[in-house]
Amino acid sequence: MTATTLTKEKGASPPPAASPAGRARRLRRRGRVVALLFVFPALLLLGALVVYPVLFSVGRSFFDASGTRFVGGDNYTEMFRDPATLKAIRNTTIWVVVAPALLTGLGLILAVLVEKVRWATAFKLLLFMPMAVSFLAAGIIFRLAYDEDPNKGVLNAAAVSVHDAFEGASSYPTARGRAERLTQDHDGSYVTVKAVSPGDTVALPMVGVLPKDLPKNAVPAYPAAGRKAAPGELRGVVYLDFTPGGGGTRDKVDRGESGLPGMKVEALSGGHTVASATTASDGSFHLTGLNAGSYTLKLPESNFAPPYQGISWLGPTLVTPAIIGAYLWIWTGFAMVLIGAGLATLPRDALEAARMDGANEWQIFRRITVPLLAPVLTVVFVTLVINVMKVFDLVYIIAPGPVQEDATVLATQMWLVSFGGGNNQGLGSALGVLLLLLVIPAMVFNVRRFRRSQR
């Protein structure tokens, strides 16, 4: 006897069949539970690493440095009274205004130009390679490149080379005149202690020049010192009053002492230059066309000018632009690749139609390419804005200690106040909240634009 027969004999009714709507609800509920189980680890990490620190920082910003006394909004008030914080806000504003605009513009120009070169892929790879370098390594690279010593910093080495090619450099920056014959003027030049006249032969002794630093064409000055001046001529020799190996007589040209070639000598009368000459390889010079009378010989300050040392890239004035330059080196490839991807999706028929209508490449770029790329350019620009607001590594590594405050941005200031010696985590938390509030609008704008593009 079957169960159905027994049920019929007892007069019981069969269980109602599940409706399709109820079955669908159960399946949806089960799917949500399964999805929640899969998402739960990610939500747990997100809460532990993002949500909790944000909420803790917001709460901590209302307490004092020790974290035991509630101070309300005092940290926020102090934040806008602190000169270092105000400077950090100013520098962050410079970063936000300058860096994303330059990067977007460079990325657009390079993306358009790369399309016209033969080895486009290799060129993109070269420009994108800095993205593979960590900010720490990039900071060390540019710290060395910006070094003020031309023997270490490649940028200053190039600047010194260009400067010296046009201006020239002094051969004797360390030279000093013997007090017996020469006295130093307030501008760094040397003048003779005693007046001289045409027909005289004058020896001008110098010290302070190492033998290894002498010009290669320098020869001994002894023969030149023995030559007599012709009537109406003033003759002399500028020499290094130092005999290699020791010996020699002070304030006298000895046989082993070298002349100083390339030294400019002027004859002054009444405070005005009336004649000038440049010393030969043996340090000799002669001045002609002089009238009878007394003169003062002068070695101008240009003979002793210190060598050009280049540009103080990491000084208080240029440190922020210098760090922005390092940032551009890293991120230009990123902007170029994203904009290039958008450029590849442009309708080619519109570009070809414009060319057939007689438009030149500049008109096509300005009136067709840029308007069609506007959504991509906006996404790149806003993404870079978010990124530069959080920049920390480059500023902290590249800026030397004495100018760290001149280059500081909100991220570095937050770290310095909290852990870098300030030990005021209440004020540091307030800075972190300020940075979060500044980043949120850009993030919201980017997310909304992404959703609109998905639709």
Residue, then its C-alpha position, 0 to 999 in steps of 0.5 A: m500500500t502506497a503513502t498516497t493510498l494511506t493519505k486518501e484513506k485517512g482523508a488528509s490533503p496533500p501539502p501545497a506545491a511551492s509557487p514560482a514566486g516563492r521559489a525565486r525569492r528563496l533563490r535570491r535570498r540564498g544568492r545574497v547570503v552566498a555573495l555576502l559570504f564571499v564579500f565578507p573578507a574584503l569588507l572586513l579588510l576594508g573596515a580594518l584598514v580604511v573605515y576604522p582608521v578614518l573614524f579613529s582619526v576623526g575622533r582623535s582630532f578632537f583630543d590634545a597631543s596626549g590623547t587624554r583631554f578633549v579639546g573640541g575644535d582647538n586642533y582645527t583652529e591651531m591648524f590654520r594659525d600655524p605658519a608651517t601648516l599654512k605653507a603646506i596648504r600653499n604648496t599643496t595648492i601649487w601642486v594641485v594647480v600646476a602638476p595635473a595641468l602640465l601632466t595632462g598637457l604633456g600626455l596629450i601632446l606626446a600621445v598625438l605625436v607618438e601616433k606619427v612616429r615609426w617606433a611608437t611602441a618602443f617610445k611609449l615603453l621608454l616614457f612609461m618605464p619611470m612608472a616602474v621605479s618606486f618613489l623612493a628610488a626616483g627621489i634618490i635619483f633626483r636628489l643626486a641629479y639636483d645636487e649643487d656640486p657640478n661634480k655630482g649633480v648632472l643638471n648643474a654640470a650641464a648648467v656650468s658647461v653652458h655658462d662657461a661656454f659663453e661667459g668663460a671662467s676665472s683661472y685663478p679663483t684662489a689666488r692672492g696678492r703678496a702684501e708687499r706689492l699688492t693690496q686688495d680693494h673692496d671689490g676683490s681686485y688687487v692694486t699695486v702699493k706703489a705707483v709706477s711710470p712708463g719705462d718701469t718693469v714691475a713684478l706682481p707676485m701671487v700666491g694661493v694657486l696650486p701648481k696642479d691648477l696652473p694652466k697647461n701653457a704656463v711657463p717659467a716667468y724668470p726670463a720675462a722678469g729680466r726684460k727691460a721696458a722700452p721708453g714710453e712702455l710699462r712692462g711687467v710679469v705676474y707670477l706665482d711666488f712659489t718654488p716647487g720643492g722649497g727654496g726660493t726668495r720671497d717677493k723675487v722671481d726665481r728660476g723655477e717659478s711659473g708665470l700666470p698666463g691669461m691674467k688681465v692687467e689694467a693701468l689706472s690714472g686718476g681712477h680711470t683705466v687708460a690701458s689694459a693687457t693680458t699676460a702671456s704664457d710666461g706671465s709677462f705683459h706690456l702696456t703701450g701708449l702711456n703718457a709720462g706720469s705715475y700710474t697704478l696697476k690693477l688686477p681686476e676682480s674678474n681674474f679671481a672670480p669664483p667659478y660658476q656653481g650652477i643653480s640652487w635647485l634645492g634652495p628655498t625658491l626652486v625646491t617645489p618646482a624641482i620636486i614637481g619636475a621629478y613628479l612629471w618624469i614619473w607620471t608623464g608616461f601614465a598620462m600619455v598611455l591613458i590619453g593614447a588609449g582614448l585617442a585610439t577610439l576616436p572615429r577616424d572618419a571625422l578626422e579624414a573628413a576634416r582633412m578633406d575639407g582643408a583643415n590643417e593638423w593644428q585645426i584638427f587637433r584643436r577643434i576635433t581631437v581635443p573636444l572628442l578627448a574631453p572625457v578622457l582628459t577630465v578623468v586623467f586630470v581628476t585622477l592626478v589631482i587626487n594623486v598629487m594631494k597625497v604626494f609624500d615620498l618625493v617631497y620627503i626624500i628630495a627636499p634637504g633638511p634645511v628647506q624641508e619646511d619650504a617644500t612641505v605639503l599636507a601629507t608631509q606636514m601631517w607626518l612631521v607633526s604626528f611622528g617626525g618630531g612634533n609628537n602631536q597626533g591630535l593636530g596630525s589627525a586634524l591635518g589628515v581629516l583636512l586632507l580627506l575632505l579635500v580629496i573626497p570631492a575629486m573622488v566623488f566626481n571621478v566615480r560619477r563620471f565613471r558611472r555615466s560612461q558605463r551607462 
